Amino acid sequence: MSDSVVLLNADLVLTKEGFDDLVYETGTLLKVMMISNDHVVVKDDHERTFILKNEDKDTVWTLL
């Protein structure tokens, strides 16, 4: 999976109480760390990891 990349097809805003929002714009590329049956773990250029739901594949994100 180390060569897999996700392309965001829509803007994505991650929020967590007590922290600034993380905003990822359409066209952002994210490195795939792990793929499971219901989600994909990705990492950005700042080493932050988060989960994308498989149900959002081909709408919010696309696996390249």
Distance bins in CASP14 RR format, pairs under 12 A and 6 or more apart:
PFRMAT RR
TARGET T0000
AUTHOR 0000-0000-0000
RMODE 2
METHOD distances of the structure
MODEL  1
1 31 0 0 0 0 1 0 0 0 0 0 0
1 32 1 0 1 0 0 0 0 0 0 0 0
1 33 1 0 0 1 0 0 0 0 0 0 0
1 34 1 0 0 1 0 0 0 0 0 0 0
1 35 1 0 0 1 0 0 0 0 0 0 0
1 36 0 0 0 0 0 1 0 0 0 0 0
1 40 0 0 0 0 1 0 0 0 0 0 0
1 41 0 0 0 0 1 0 0 0 0 0 0
1 42 0 0 0 0 0 1 0 0 0 0 0
1 43 0 0 0 0 0 1 0 0 0 0 0
1 63 0 0 0 0 0 1 0 0 0 0 0
2 31 1 0 0 1 0 0 0 0 0 0 0
2 32 0 0 0 0 1 0 0 0 0 0 0
2 33 0 0 0 0 1 0 0 0 0 0 0
2 34 0 0 0 0 0 1 0 0 0 0 0
2 35 0 0 0 0 0 1 0 0 0 0 0
2 43 0 0 0 0 0 1 0 0 0 0 0
3 31 0 0 0 0 1 0 0 0 0 0 0
3 32 0 0 0 0 1 0 0 0 0 0 0
3 33 0 0 0 0 0 1 0 0 0 0 0
3 63 0 0 0 0 0 1 0 0 0 0 0
3 64 0 0 0 0 1 0 0 0 0 0 0
4 29 0 0 0 0 0 1 0 0 0 0 0
4 30 0 0 0 0 1 0 0 0 0 0 0
4 31 1 0 0 1 0 0 0 0 0 0 0
4 32 1 1 0 0 0 0 0 0 0 0 0
4 33 0 0 0 0 1 0 0 0 0 0 0
4 34 0 0 0 0 1 0 0 0 0 0 0
4 35 1 0 0 1 0 0 0 0 0 0 0
4 40 0 0 0 0 1 0 0 0 0 0 0
4 41 0 0 0 0 0 1 0 0 0 0 0
4 42 0 0 0 0 1 0 0 0 0 0 0
4 43 0 0 0 0 0 1 0 0 0 0 0
4 61 0 0 0 0 0 1 0 0 0 0 0
4 62 0 0 0 0 0 1 0 0 0 0 0
4 63 1 0 0 1 0 0 0 0 0 0 0
4 64 1 0 0 1 0 0 0 0 0 0 0
5 27 0 0 0 0 0 1 0 0 0 0 0
5 28 0 0 0 0 0 1 0 0 0 0 0
5 29 1 0 1 0 0 0 0 0 0 0 0
5 30 1 0 0 1 0 0 0 0 0 0 0
5 31 1 0 0 1 0 0 0 0 0 0 0
5 32 1 0 0 1 0 0 0 0 0 0 0
5 33 0 0 0 0 0 1 0 0 0 0 0
5 40 0 0 0 0 0 1 0 0 0 0 0
5 42 0 0 0 0 1 0 0 0 0 0 0
5 43 0 0 0 0 0 1 0 0 0 0 0
5 44 0 0 0 0 0 1 0 0 0 0 0
5 45 0 0 0 0 0 1 0 0 0 0 0
5 61 0 0 0 0 0 1 0 0 0 0 0
5 62 0 0 0 0 1 0 0 0 0 0 0
5 63 1 0 0 1 0 0 0 0 0 0 0
5 64 1 0 1 0 0 0 0 0 0 0 0
6 12 0 0 0 0 0 1 0 0 0 0 0
6 24 0 0 0 0 0 1 0 0 0 0 0
6 27 0 0 0 0 0 1 0 0 0 0 0
6 28 0 0 0 0 1 0 0 0 0 0 0
6 29 1 0 0 1 0 0 0 0 0 0 0
6 30 1 0 1 0 0 0 0 0 0 0 0
6 31 1 0 0 1 0 0 0 0 0 0 0
6 32 1 0 1 0 0 0 0 0 0 0 0
6 33 0 0 0 0 0 1 0 0 0 0 0
6 34 0 0 0 0 0 1 0 0 0 0 0
6 35 0 0 0 0 0 1 0 0 0 0 0
6 39 0 0 0 0 0 1 0 0 0 0 0
6 40 1 0 0 1 0 0 0 0 0 0 0
6 41 0 0 0 0 0 1 0 0 0 0 0
6 42 1 0 1 0 0 0 0 0 0 0 0
6 43 0 0 0 0 1 0 0 0 0 0 0
6 44 0 0 0 0 0 1 0 0 0 0 0
6 50 0 0 0 0 0 1 0 0 0 0 0
6 51 0 0 0 0 0 1 0 0 0 0 0
6 52 1 0 0 1 0 0 0 0 0 0 0
6 53 0 0 0 0 0 1 0 0 0 0 0
6 54 0 0 0 0 0 1 0 0 0 0 0
6 56 0 0 0 0 0 1 0 0 0 0 0
6 57 0 0 0 0 1 0 0 0 0 0 0
6 58 0 0 0 0 0 1 0 0 0 0 0
6 60 0 0 0 0 1 0 0 0 0 0 0
6 61 1 0 1 0 0 0 0 0 0 0 0
6 62 1 0 0 1 0 0 0 0 0 0 0
6 63 1 0 1 0 0 0 0 0 0 0 0
6 64 1 0 0 1 0 0 0 0 0 0 0
7 24 0 0 0 0 0 1 0 0 0 0 0
7 25 0 0 0 0 0 1 0 0 0 0 0
7 26 0 0 0 0 1 0 0 0 0 0 0
7 27 1 0 1 0 0 0 0 0 0 0 0
7 28 1 0 0 1 0 0 0 0 0 0 0
7 29 1 0 1 0 0 0 0 0 0 0 0
7 30 0 0 0 0 1 0 0 0 0 0 0
7 31 0 0 0 0 0 1 0 0 0 0 0
7 32 0 0 0 0 0 1 0 0 0 0 0
7 42 0 0 0 0 0 1 0 0 0 0 0
7 52 0 0 0 0 0 1 0 0 0 0 0
7 57 0 0 0 0 0 1 0 0 0 0 0
7 58 0 0 0 0 0 1 0 0 0 0 0
7 60 0 0 0 0 0 1 0 0 0 0 0
7 61 1 0 0 1 0 0 0 0 0 0 0
7 62 1 0 1 0 0 0 0 0 0 0 0
7 63 0 0 0 0 1 0 0 0 0 0 0
7 64 1 0 1 0 0 0 0 0 0 0 0
8 14 0 0 0 0 0 1 0 0 0 0 0
8 23 0 0 0 0 0 1 0 0 0 0 0
8 24 1 0 1 0 0 0 0 0 0 0 0
8 25 1 0 0 1 0 0 0 0 0 0 0
8 26 1 0 1 0 0 0 0 0 0 0 0
8 27 1 0 1 0 0 0 0 0 0 0 0
8 28 1 0 1 0 0 0 0 0 0 0 0
8 29 1 0 0 1 0 0 0 0 0 0 0
8 30 1 0 0 1 0 0 0 0 0 0 0
8 42 0 0 0 0 1 0 0 0 0 0 0
8 44 0 0 0 0 0 1 0 0 0 0 0
8 50 0 0 0 0 0 1 0 0 0 0 0
8 52 0 0 0 0 1 0 0 0 0 0 0
8 56 0 0 0 0 0 1 0 0 0 0 0
8 57 0 0 0 0 0 1 0 0 0 0 0
8 58 0 0 0 0 0 1 0 0 0 0 0
8 59 0 0 0 0 0 1 0 0 0 0 0
8 60 1 0 0 1 0 0 0 0 0 0 0
8 61 1 0 1 0 0 0 0 0 0 0 0
8 62 0 0 0 0 1 0 0 0 0 0 0
8 63 0 0 0 0 0 1 0 0 0 0 0
8 64 0 0 0 0 0 1 0 0 0 0 0
9 24 0 0 0 0 0 1 0 0 0 0 0
9 25 0 0 0 0 0 1 0 0 0 0 0
9 26 1 0 0 1 0 0 0 0 0 0 0
9 27 1 0 0 1 0 0 0 0 0 0 0
9 28 0 0 0 0 1 0 0 0 0 0 0
9 29 0 0 0 0 0 1 0 0 0 0 0
9 52 0 0 0 0 0 1 0 0 0 0 0
9 56 0 0 0 0 1 0 0 0 0 0 0
9 57 0 0 0 0 1 0 0 0 0 0 0
9 58 1 0 0 1 0 0 0 0 0 0 0
9 59 1 0 0 1 0 0 0 0 0 0 0
9 60 1 0 1 0 0 0 0 0 0 0 0
9 61 1 0 0 1 0 0 0 0 0 0 0
9 62 1 0 1 0 0 0 0 0 0 0 0
9 63 0 0 0 0 0 1 0 0 0 0 0
9 64 0 0 0 0 0 1 0 0 0 0 0
10 23 0 0 0 0 0 1 0 0 0 0 0
10 24 0 0 0 0 1 0 0 0 0 0 0
10 25 0 0 0 0 1 0 0 0 0 0 0
10 26 1 0 1 0 0 0 0 0 0 0 0
10 27 0 0 0 0 1 0 0 0 0 0 0
10 28 0 0 0 0 0 1 0 0 0 0 0
10 52 0 0 0 0 0 1 0 0 0 0 0
10 56 0 0 0 0 1 0 0 0 0 0 0
10 58 0 0 0 0 0 1 0 0 0 0 0
10 59 1 0 0 1 0 0 0 0 0 0 0
10 60 1 0 1 0 0 0 0 0 0 0 0
10 61 0 0 0 0 1 0 0 0 0 0 0
10 62 0 0 0 0 0 1 0 0 0 0 0
11 21 0 0 0 0 0 1 0 0 0 0 0
11 22 0 0 0 0 0 1 0 0 0 0 0
11 23 1 0 0 1 0 0 0 0 0 0 0
11 24 1 0 0 1 0 0 0 0 0 0 0
11 25 1 0 1 0 0 0 0 0 0 0 0
11 26 1 0 1 0 0 0 0 0 0 0 0
11 27 0 0 0 0 1 0 0 0 0 0 0
11 28 0 0 0 0 1 0 0 0 0 0 0
11 60 0 0 0 0 1 0 0 0 0 0 0
11 61 0 0 0 0 0 1 0 0 0 0 0
12 21 0 0 0 0 0 1 0 0 0 0 0
12 22 0 0 0 0 1 0 0 0 0 0 0
12 23 1 0 0 1 0 0 0 0 0 0 0
12 24 1 0 1 0 0 0 0 0 0 0 0
12 25 0 0 0 0 1 0 0 0 0 0 0
12 26 0 0 0 0 1 0 0 0 0 0 0
12 27 0 0 0 0 0 1 0 0 0 0 0
12 28 1 0 0 1 0 0 0 0 0 0 0
12 30 0 0 0 0 1 0 0 0 0 0 0
12 42 0 0 0 0 0 1 0 0 0 0 0
12 44 0 0 0 0 0 1 0 0 0 0 0
12 50 0 0 0 0 1 0 0 0 0 0 0
12 51 0 0 0 0 0 1 0 0 0 0 0
12 52 0 0 0 0 1 0 0 0 0 0 0
12 53 0 0 0 0 0 1 0 0 0 0 0
12 56 0 0 0 0 1 0 0 0 0 0 0
12 59 0 0 0 0 0 1 0 0 0 0 0
12 60 1 0 0 1 0 0 0 0 0 0 0
12 61 1 0 0 1 0 0 0 0 0 0 0
13 20 0 0 0 0 0 1 0 0 0 0 0
13 21 1 0 1 0 0 0 0 0 0 0 0
13 22 1 0 0 1 0 0 0 0 0 0 0
13 23 1 0 1 0 0 0 0 0 0 0 0
13 24 1 0 0 1 0 0 0 0 0 0 0
13 25 0 0 0 0 0 1 0 0 0 0 0
13 26 0 0 0 0 0 1 0 0 0 0 0
13 28 0 0 0 0 0 1 0 0 0 0 0
13 50 0 0 0 0 0 1 0 0 0 0 0
13 60 0 0 0 0 0 1 0 0 0 0 0
14 20 0 0 0 0 0 1 0 0 0 0 0
14 21 1 0 0 1 0 0 0 0 0 0 0
14 22 1 0 1 0 0 0 0 0 0 0 0
14 23 0 0 0 0 1 0 0 0 0 0 0
14 24 1 0 0 1 0 0 0 0 0 0 0
14 28 0 0 0 0 0 1 0 0 0 0 0
14 30 0 0 0 0 0 1 0 0 0 0 0
14 42 0 0 0 0 0 1 0 0 0 0 0
14 44 0 0 0 0 1 0 0 0 0 0 0
14 48 0 0 0 0 1 0 0 0 0 0 0
14 49 0 0 0 0 0 1 0 0 0 0 0
14 50 1 0 0 1 0 0 0 0 0 0 0
14 51 0 0 0 0 0 1 0 0 0 0 0
14 52 0 0 0 0 0 1 0 0 0 0 0
15 21 1 0 1 0 0 0 0 0 0 0 0
15 22 1 0 0 1 0 0 0 0 0 0 0
15 23 0 0 0 0 1 0 0 0 0 0 0
15 50 0 0 0 0 0 1 0 0 0 0 0
16 22 0 0 0 0 1 0 0 0 0 0 0
16 48 0 0 0 0 0 1 0 0 0 0 0
16 50 0 0 0 0 1 0 0 0 0 0 0
19 48 0 0 0 0 0 1 0 0 0 0 0
20 48 0 0 0 0 0 1 0 0 0 0 0
22 28 0 0 0 0 0 1 0 0 0 0 0
22 30 0 0 0 0 0 1 0 0 0 0 0
22 44 0 0 0 0 1 0 0 0 0 0 0
22 45 0 0 0 0 0 1 0 0 0 0 0
22 46 0 0 0 0 1 0 0 0 0 0 0
22 48 1 0 0 1 0 0 0 0 0 0 0
22 49 0 0 0 0 0 1 0 0 0 0 0
22 50 0 0 0 0 1 0 0 0 0 0 0
23 44 0 0 0 0 0 1 0 0 0 0 0
24 30 1 0 0 1 0 0 0 0 0 0 0
24 42 0 0 0 0 1 0 0 0 0 0 0
24 43 0 0 0 0 0 1 0 0 0 0 0
24 44 1 0 0 1 0 0 0 0 0 0 0
24 45 0 0 0 0 0 1 0 0 0 0 0
24 46 0 0 0 0 0 1 0 0 0 0 0
24 48 0 0 0 0 0 1 0 0 0 0 0
24 50 0 0 0 0 1 0 0 0 0 0 0
24 52 0 0 0 0 0 1 0 0 0 0 0
24 60 0 0 0 0 0 1 0 0 0 0 0
24 61 0 0 0 0 1 0 0 0 0 0 0
25 44 0 0 0 0 0 1 0 0 0 0 0
26 59 0 0 0 0 0 1 0 0 0 0 0
26 60 0 0 0 0 1 0 0 0 0 0 0
26 61 0 0 0 0 0 1 0 0 0 0 0
26 62 0 0 0 0 0 1 0 0 0 0 0
27 60 0 0 0 0 0 1 0 0 0 0 0
27 61 0 0 0 0 1 0 0 0 0 0 0
27 62 0 0 0 0 1 0 0 0 0 0 0
27 64 0 0 0 0 0 1 0 0 0 0 0
28 42 0 0 0 0 1 0 0 0 0 0 0
28 43 0 0 0 0 0 1 0 0 0 0 0
28 44 1 0 0 1 0 0 0 0 0 0 0
28 45 0 0 0 0 1 0 0 0 0 0 0
28 46 0 0 0 0 0 1 0 0 0 0 0
28 52 0 0 0 0 0 1 0 0 0 0 0
28 60 0 0 0 0 0 1 0 0 0 0 0
28 61 0 0 0 0 1 0 0 0 0 0 0
28 62 0 0 0 0 0 1 0 0 0 0 0
29 42 0 0 0 0 1 0 0 0 0 0 0
29 43 0 0 0 0 0 1 0 0 0 0 0
29 44 0 0 0 0 1 0 0 0 0 0 0
29 45 0 0 0 0 1 0 0 0 0 0 0
29 61 0 0 0 0 0 1 0 0 0 0 0
29 62 0 0 0 0 0 1 0 0 0 0 0
29 63 0 0 0 0 0 1 0 0 0 0 0
29 64 1 0 0 1 0 0 0 0 0 0 0
30 40 0 0 0 0 1 0 0 0 0 0 0
30 41 0 0 0 0 1 0 0 0 0 0 0
30 42 1 1 0 0 0 0 0 0 0 0 0
30 43 1 0 0 1 0 0 0 0 0 0 0
30 44 1 0 1 0 0 0 0 0 0 0 0
30 45 0 0 0 0 1 0 0 0 0 0 0
30 46 0 0 0 0 0 1 0 0 0 0 0
30 47 0 0 0 0 0 1 0 0 0 0 0
30 48 0 0 0 0 1 0 0 0 0 0 0
30 49 0 0 0 0 1 0 0 0 0 0 0
30 50 0 0 0 0 1 0 0 0 0 0 0
30 51 0 0 0 0 0 1 0 0 0 0 0
30 52 0 0 0 0 1 0 0 0 0 0 0
30 60 0 0 0 0 0 1 0 0 0 0 0
30 61 1 0 0 1 0 0 0 0 0 0 0
30 62 0 0 0 0 0 1 0 0 0 0 0
30 63 0 0 0 0 0 1 0 0 0 0 0
30 64 0 0 0 0 0 1 0 0 0 0 0
31 40 0 0 0 0 0 1 0 0 0 0 0
31 41 0 0 0 0 1 0 0 0 0 0 0
31 42 1 0 0 1 0 0 0 0 0 0 0
31 43 1 0 1 0 0 0 0 0 0 0 0
31 44 1 0 0 1 0 0 0 0 0 0 0
31 45 0 0 0 0 1 0 0 0 0 0 0
31 46 0 0 0 0 0 1 0 0 0 0 0
31 47 0 0 0 0 1 0 0 0 0 0 0
31 48 0 0 0 0 0 1 0 0 0 0 0
31 49 0 0 0 0 1 0 0 0 0 0 0
31 50 0 0 0 0 0 1 0 0 0 0 0
31 63 0 0 0 0 0 1 0 0 0 0 0
31 64 0 0 0 0 0 1 0 0 0 0 0
32 39 0 0 0 0 0 1 0 0 0 0 0
32 40 1 0 1 0 0 0 0 0 0 0 0
32 41 1 0 0 1 0 0 0 0 0 0 0
32 42 1 0 1 0 0 0 0 0 0 0 0
32 43 0 0 0 0 1 0 0 0 0 0 0
32 44 0 0 0 0 0 1 0 0 0 0 0
32 49 0 0 0 0 0 1 0 0 0 0 0
32 50 0 0 0 0 0 1 0 0 0 0 0
32 51 0 0 0 0 0 1 0 0 0 0 0
32 52 0 0 0 0 1 0 0 0 0 0 0
32 57 0 0 0 0 0 1 0 0 0 0 0
32 61 0 0 0 0 0 1 0 0 0 0 0
32 62 0 0 0 0 0 1 0 0 0 0 0
32 63 1 0 0 1 0 0 0 0 0 0 0
32 64 0 0 0 0 1 0 0 0 0 0 0
33 39 0 0 0 0 0 1 0 0 0 0 0
33 40 0 0 0 0 1 0 0 0 0 0 0
33 41 1 0 1 0 0 0 0 0 0 0 0
33 42 1 0 0 1 0 0 0 0 0 0 0
33 43 1 0 1 0 0 0 0 0 0 0 0
33 44 0 0 0 0 0 1 0 0 0 0 0
33 47 0 0 0 0 0 1 0 0 0 0 0
33 48 0 0 0 0 0 1 0 0 0 0 0
33 49 1 0 0 1 0 0 0 0 0 0 0
33 50 0 0 0 0 1 0 0 0 0 0 0
33 51 0 0 0 0 1 0 0 0 0 0 0
33 52 0 0 0 0 0 1 0 0 0 0 0
34 40 1 0 0 1 0 0 0 0 0 0 0
34 41 1 0 1 0 0 0 0 0 0 0 0
34 42 0 0 0 0 1 0 0 0 0 0 0
34 43 0 0 0 0 1 0 0 0 0 0 0
34 49 0 0 0 0 1 0 0 0 0 0 0
34 50 0 0 0 0 0 1 0 0 0 0 0
34 51 0 0 0 0 1 0 0 0 0 0 0
34 52 0 0 0 0 0 1 0 0 0 0 0
35 41 1 0 0 1 0 0 0 0 0 0 0
35 42 0 0 0 0 1 0 0 0 0 0 0
35 51 0 0 0 0 0 1 0 0 0 0 0
35 52 0 0 0 0 0 1 0 0 0 0 0
35 54 0 0 0 0 1 0 0 0 0 0 0
35 57 0 0 0 0 0 1 0 0 0 0 0
35 63 0 0 0 0 1 0 0 0 0 0 0
36 51 0 0 0 0 1 0 0 0 0 0 0
36 52 0 0 0 0 0 1 0 0 0 0 0
36 53 0 0 0 0 0 1 0 0 0 0 0
36 54 0 0 0 0 1 0 0 0 0 0 0
37 53 0 0 0 0 0 1 0 0 0 0 0
37 54 1 0 0 1 0 0 0 0 0 0 0
37 55 0 0 0 0 0 1 0 0 0 0 0
38 51 0 0 0 0 1 0 0 0 0 0 0
38 52 0 0 0 0 0 1 0 0 0 0 0
38 53 1 0 0 1 0 0 0 0 0 0 0
38 54 1 0 1 0 0 0 0 0 0 0 0
38 55 1 0 0 1 0 0 0 0 0 0 0
38 56 0 0 0 0 0 1 0 0 0 0 0
38 57 0 0 0 0 0 1 0 0 0 0 0
39 49 0 0 0 0 0 1 0 0 0 0 0
39 50 0 0 0 0 1 0 0 0 0 0 0
39 51 1 0 1 0 0 0 0 0 0 0 0
39 52 1 0 0 1 0 0 0 0 0 0 0
39 53 1 0 1 0 0 0 0 0 0 0 0
39 54 1 0 1 0 0 0 0 0 0 0 0
39 55 0 0 0 0 1 0 0 0 0 0 0
39 56 0 0 0 0 1 0 0 0 0 0 0
39 57 0 0 0 0 1 0 0 0 0 0 0
39 61 0 0 0 0 0 1 0 0 0 0 0
40 49 0 0 0 0 0 1 0 0 0 0 0
40 50 0 0 0 0 1 0 0 0 0 0 0
40 51 1 0 0 1 0 0 0 0 0 0 0
40 52 1 0 1 0 0 0 0 0 0 0 0
40 53 0 0 0 0 1 0 0 0 0 0 0
40 54 1 0 0 1 0 0 0 0 0 0 0
40 55 0 0 0 0 0 1 0 0 0 0 0
40 56 0 0 0 0 1 0 0 0 0 0 0
40 57 1 0 0 1 0 0 0 0 0 0 0
40 60 0 0 0 0 0 1 0 0 0 0 0
40 61 1 0 0 1 0 0 0 0 0 0 0
40 62 0 0 0 0 0 1 0 0 0 0 0
40 63 1 0 0 1 0 0 0 0 0 0 0
40 64 0 0 0 0 0 1 0 0 0 0 0
41 48 0 0 0 0 0 1 0 0 0 0 0
41 49 1 0 1 0 0 0 0 0 0 0 0
41 50 1 0 0 1 0 0 0 0 0 0 0
41 51 1 0 1 0 0 0 0 0 0 0 0
41 52 0 0 0 0 1 0 0 0 0 0 0
41 53 0 0 0 0 0 1 0 0 0 0 0
41 54 0 0 0 0 0 1 0 0 0 0 0
42 48 0 0 0 0 1 0 0 0 0 0 0
42 49 1 0 0 1 0 0 0 0 0 0 0
42 50 1 0 0 1 0 0 0 0 0 0 0
42 51 1 0 0 1 0 0 0 0 0 0 0
42 52 1 0 1 0 0 0 0 0 0 0 0
42 53 0 0 0 0 0 1 0 0 0 0 0
42 56 0 0 0 0 0 1 0 0 0 0 0
42 60 0 0 0 0 0 1 0 0 0 0 0
42 61 0 0 0 0 1 0 0 0 0 0 0
42 63 0 0 0 0 0 1 0 0 0 0 0
42 64 0 0 0 0 0 1 0 0 0 0 0
43 49 1 0 1 0 0 0 0 0 0 0 0
43 50 0 0 0 0 1 0 0 0 0 0 0
43 51 0 0 0 0 0 1 0 0 0 0 0
43 52 0 0 0 0 0 1 0 0 0 0 0
44 50 0 0 0 0 1 0 0 0 0 0 0
44 52 0 0 0 0 0 1 0 0 0 0 0
50 61 0 0 0 0 0 1 0 0 0 0 0
51 61 0 0 0 0 0 1 0 0 0 0 0
52 58 0 0 0 0 0 1 0 0 0 0 0
52 59 0 0 0 0 0 1 0 0 0 0 0
52 60 1 0 0 1 0 0 0 0 0 0 0
52 61 1 0 1 0 0 0 0 0 0 0 0
52 62 0 0 0 0 0 1 0 0 0 0 0
52 63 0 0 0 0 1 0 0 0 0 0 0
53 59 0 0 0 0 0 1 0 0 0 0 0
53 60 0 0 0 0 1 0 0 0 0 0 0
53 61 0 0 0 0 1 0 0 0 0 0 0
54 60 0 0 0 0 0 1 0 0 0 0 0
54 61 0 0 0 0 1 0 0 0 0 0 0
54 63 0 0 0 0 1 0 0 0 0 0 0
55 61 0 0 0 0 0 1 0 0 0 0 0
56 62 0 0 0 0 0 1 0 0 0 0 0
56 63 0 0 0 0 0 1 0 0 0 0 0
57 63 1 0 0 1 0 0 0 0 0 0 0
57 64 0 0 0 0 0 1 0 0 0 0 0
58 64 0 0 0 0 0 1 0 0 0 0 0
END
